[in-house]
Amino acid sequence: MALMITDECINCDVCEPECPNDAISMGLAIYEIDAHKCTECVGHYDVPQCREVCPVDCIPLNPEYVESQDQLMAKYHQLTNKKIKIS
């Protein structure tokens, strides 16, 4: 699943620079996560970095974008232009 930022966001600016996919940007009132770029940090880190640094715990899974680990990894490969190695 992609992640999302709820309206509990306090605009503290710590999540945006942590996103390796540049999926986080400032919206009209709070930060937003582009679900098409969010891989939950799969391929980059073991855990989502935005969730690690968020002081108010306002970054849950987005129920509108259900994705498996394999789908998240495929999205990571697409975003980074890395070829999937098949052995």
N, C-alpha and C positions, 0 to 999 in steps of 0.2 A: 504494500500500500504506500501511496505517497503520504506525506505528512501535511498538516495544515496548522495554521496559527489562529487561535481563537481570539475573541474580542477582549480577553483578559490581558492581552499583550500591553506592555507598558512602554513600548518603543524605546527600549534601552540600548538598541543598536548592537548587541553582542552576537546575535545569531547570524546576521547577514555575512560578515566576513568569514565565518566558520564553514559556510556551505561550499564544498568543493565543486559543485555543479552550477554555481551561480543561480540557484533556483529561488533564492529569497530576495525580495525587493520591497521597497516601501510602497504600500498601497495608498488609498485615499485617507485612511485614518490609522491603520496599523500595518505592520509588515505582513506580506503574503508569500505563500510558497507556490511556485508554478509546478503543478502536479506532473507536467510533461518532462520536467527536468529533475524532479526529486527521485532519488533512488534509495532514500533512507541511508545514504552513505555507503550502500553496498558497492563493493569494488574499491572503495577508498579506505573505509574504517570499519571496525567491528560494530560500532553503535552510531546512531545519528548524532552528529556533532552539535547541531542546533539544540537538541534536547539536553545534551550534556551541559551547555552553558546557560540555558534559559533559567533566570532566577525565579520566574513565577509559574513554571511548569504549564505553559499554555500551548504546547505543540503535540497534540494527539495524532493518531492515525486518521487519515481522511477516508471515511467509509464510502465515498463516491469513486475512489480509485483503488479497487482491490487488485493487488498484484502479488504473485508468488515471488520467492527468492530468485527463481530462474528468470522471471520476467524483469525483475529489478536489475539483475546482472546483465541481461540483454540490453536494457535501456542504458546501463552504464557503458557497455561496449559501443552502443550507437552514439552516445554523447561524447565519448572520448575517441571515437574512431579506431578503437582497438579491435582487432580481429579475434574471434573466438577460436581457440585452439581445440581441434578435435583429434584425439589420439586413437 
